[in-house]
Amino acid sequence: MATDHKRSVSEHFGALDPSKTALVLIEYQNEFCTENGKLHNAVRENMDHTKMLQNTKHVLEEVIQLDAGVKIFFAPITFDESSRENPNKHIGILASCDYDNLFKRGTWNADCCEALKPVLFEEDSGKDGPDSLKPKHPNTTHVLKNKHALSAFKGTELQELLQRHGIETIAFGGFMANCCVESSMREAYDIGYNCISLIDCVSTVTMAGYEACTKITYPFVSTTMKSNTFVQNLKDAIAAKGVLQHSVADADVPAPKRQRQADCQDQPFHDDMPEWGIHEIDNNGDVFQVGPWRVDVRQKVEGEVKYQTDGGKELERYIYMAQCFETESSVSKSIYATKLKQVLAKNGCNCSQSYQDEAFGWGCCMTVIRLPLNDGCLLYSPVLDDNHKMEKIHEFLKTKELLPVRYIVCPTPQHHLCLREYREAFPSAFMVCSETRGGVMPPLHKRRRDLNINCILHPEPASGGPVDWKPPTVQCRFQYVTDTSNATGTRQLTIAEHKQYLEEFLDIFVVEDNRTTEIDLIHKPSGVLILSDLLYKASSRDELKGPGGARHRYTFPKWFAQGQEDLFYKLKTDNSNGLLPAYRTHPNYRKIDLVGCGKAIGQILESVAARGVQKCVTCHTDPIHGQQCIIDTIRSAWEFLL
């Protein structure tokens, strides 16, 4: 049982440290992988779809070449002729192994598959069973003995070896995706390991089974990741470690980053959070920015209930993330560590004055778009006014003749605290959010079942288009009174009709970074690009500001902004030129699908150029002006993907 194992990992085991990382390769045997294997035809379709053998071979070749301490555990399943080792030979999948004489030790069927054997093992080894396999790289590769059950932990020496080598992160690949791989991953997760599921290195007998586990089950217990992303993260983590070890002098830091670090150190720290207001972005009164609303991160919503916490969990989360790529000493001395101690101390006494009364968090702006023919408006990332109410929002919409509100776009799962107020105020508005599948954050339509969301945008459509528009799969818990003044005609429009209408005047993008998912827009008539969290700063220069930094316009109060800057923007290993926090981009922690995310950002940049976009608004920065400046800023932030 998993509970019998002593957890061996550190408190910040989410960091991807190659020397503490293992590959567990489950049942890459001829029975599954090779023509004439008894199960090959059953898994062939899925294997061809994922190209899992090619991908796994590439991962192994890269890991062996890197020689950075990543351990490889080859986990074959075998049985003797009598099947006495089979723990459940009368029920389920193991019964099939017995009935069909599968994976018999000493046979070609049970040997390492022909595609991977030249990479891992001596050619003539393994004919007498797994014990006779001879690794080409014995310091890196280990063959597990006595795997006769679904989990690679059951009856094997895997846990002992993981502890011996100080492993904290395990990346899984193999067969079957929804059987032995999932069983092994679940047990590893319960023990306490940081699990990564290499979703293009697994297969099973049906595509439906593959989709169910990689999109639904795996995110419960792992970070889903494509193999090329895993390899690139390993390489970048090695490079980052080298920078930390050898970059003692300023000369070791690239000139632009060295100058940015010097600027951050020399500048005074100002508190100039903008006042809440309404700003016309274009020249025709069609695009407005409203805010920033001060979002207190201590506020939480569970179901329909909004409540306030002491902020301790948020501070713990930031400290945890920083520990994944910063030294323990710098994190423990940070302002966040100091504030967390104060929170814990206040919670342990009966003090009348408490630190928990101090709000901290982000400034967030909403974008409002006038619909064609003055037919109402679209709201992107709704916010409240400076009194945390909607009175000024209603007054603005009425004064500018923007009513009725026909569309509400919820761009990310994080931006949701005031959505209930908007749903109640505009019950007939067509509410759109995105699908999120990485497992780090639940998608909004599952997180907030009180909202009656109308449509989910999916980033990887089967049709090959840029975005799939689908109805929600989760039933809303509430009935909202229909606002007849917001009716769009004698009948409700279908999702396809809404899509057709919106695409007449908007370019719509979905960027999934495997941590969260973001909807971004280009308003074609005005040439305005509308982003949520794709940029946290508008520039690394002081005149254009964002969260953290010497001029922290979108974080409050000063200590919270200072903590963001110290822990997430000043790193020598920063690869976003100071425009994004390290917990989005640092290779030791990032969850990004490098290819998919890079492709989506590339599409945005192409449209910015093609549409002649001259202005960009985001949720957490000042507006950016000028097409080349917009392109350069996005490229600078995401250059490691492009």
Phi, psi and omega in degrees: 000149181299327184291346179283343185271137176278129180294134187243007188258165183278174182287344178239052185287357179290346180291139177268093177255114183307324182288350179240025184242143178229148169258125174249112185255113191257117169060041170281075185237158183302330180306322178266314201272339195238145175310136183083354168293143187295334182254004187296315181297330181291328184253000187302314183302313181293320178298317179295324181293315184271344186054043190295324181292316178298317182294317180294319178300318179297316179300314181298315180298319180292316181297317180294319180292321180297323179049050185252012177103359178293128179265146179244122178246113180269122189240082177277150173255134179216159178222151174281177185298328183276347183062022179295337181282345182290117186283349185207059190280008178244357183225136168069209187295326179290333174295322177295323178300321179287311186297320184263008179054053182269151172055043180285124184302136179089000179258162175301322183302323185271353183286162174305139186297152184298333182288327185255341185302319179297336180280322190258324193228159173295143190301316187271003182272162174093357184292335180263009180120174185304326182297338183264001175291133181247106181297140174289335181233078188297337178283345183252322190253136177226135177263123180285139180261153168064034172276109180235358182242185182289310183285140177288350178273327187294115175078000182252176179266015187302310183298320179299317181290321178299316178295318182299322183268003178067032183286137177240332182242132178237126174257128186252141171212160175133209186236157330276153187306319184257018180230265186291323178296312181295319179300316180294319181293319179299318180292318177300318179298317181294328176292325178126013180279152173279107187262136174239127176258117179277094194289344175257019174235023178227154177209162176211192190276344178223150176292328178297318178295320178297313181297320183297316183281320183286332182258339184244304187282312183305316180299342176292330189232007184201171166265118178284139187205142173278155188297322181293327176293317179301314180297315181295321178297321176299313181298315181290327177294322177296316179297318180297320179296322178296321178297316181296323183282323190250348184271071181272327180261155179299334182296338181281346182267134177307145188306313181298319181288325179297319180294320179296319179295320179296320178300316181297324182285326186275332187282145173292158183263113185256150176248093184230051174303127182297151173288148177298137180193180180237126186232129176280125186268319179261187182262359186247004181071031181255340181229127181231150171246131184239129178133199002278139171277133180280104182271111179280112186289354175285345179285134179229156174229124173238116187065236179259004187261122175259135181211169182246136177256181177274357179086356182299319181296322178296316179296320177299320181295317178295319179296316179302312181297318180296325179295340181287340180221002177245165176287148182302322184293318181292324179290317183294338179264002185286163178296329179293321178296320178296315181294323179297320177299322179294319179298311181297322179293319180294322180292341182263008179225179181254033183296141178281325177263125188231143175301334184293352177279353184269117178286147172209151181161217192239150166271131184227135182249152175251144173252136180242128181242125175287132179282157178304148179061028179053039184265044180098203185211167173244134178251130181245117180061072184303144176227168173260175180274187185287354172256013181059037178228185182247003185303312182290331177294311179301316182298316179298312182298322180290315182297320182273005179056048181259353179282152002278160173280113184261332183225140172233117180257121178259097194288330180218161178295339182286329188268082187218358192297328183251015184292330179298318178300320180288322179295322178288324181286326184230069188294338181267357179296144178277110186262130185237137171222181183248159173276140178231129189233003186283345179093346180283317179231133176291145178296153187299323184291343174261333180285323184238085182279007179263006194255346182055058178287138188266333187207142179245128176266124182255136186278347182232078183287147177292335184286346182093354177286178183288327185214142172258134179253118185227153175288158179292152178259353182251130182282132176293143183278348189232157172252128180256143179290125183290134176268102186294337179290346181258013182294145181259011181146196182283346179219161176285141176286149174282166176301320180298322179289321174299316180300312181299318181295311183295323182287352174292329183232003179229141159268131186239128182235149172235118180252115179251119180254016177072359172250317176214181177224141187230135173265126178238153186228152162238122175276105190297318182298324184261347183068040179250128174269133184238115182241157175260274184246016179294336171230134173260338174230148180277342177189155173280351176282156188288334186286341176244124198241165177195194181299145181071184177084175182296329178240094190267078187288341187235023169224146182212154347284198186301317184295325180291319177296318180298319178297319177300315181296313185293320187268334191234353182236350185255009188290140175296335181269011181300135179239018178240014180057034175077008185265345180226150178289151185298334180288352172269329195236341187292133185298335179288343185229338191296148180246011191294137166282099191301316183289310182296315180294317179298322179296316181295318179293324175299321177296320178297314181297321177298318180290325176301317179290315184291325184273355182066036182299131181241349182222146179224130174242145178228174181281336189230017179222167169293155177300151177249135185243141177097127185302313183294324178295319178298311181299314182296322182293315179295317179298319180298319181290323188243025185299334181288351177256341193258000000 
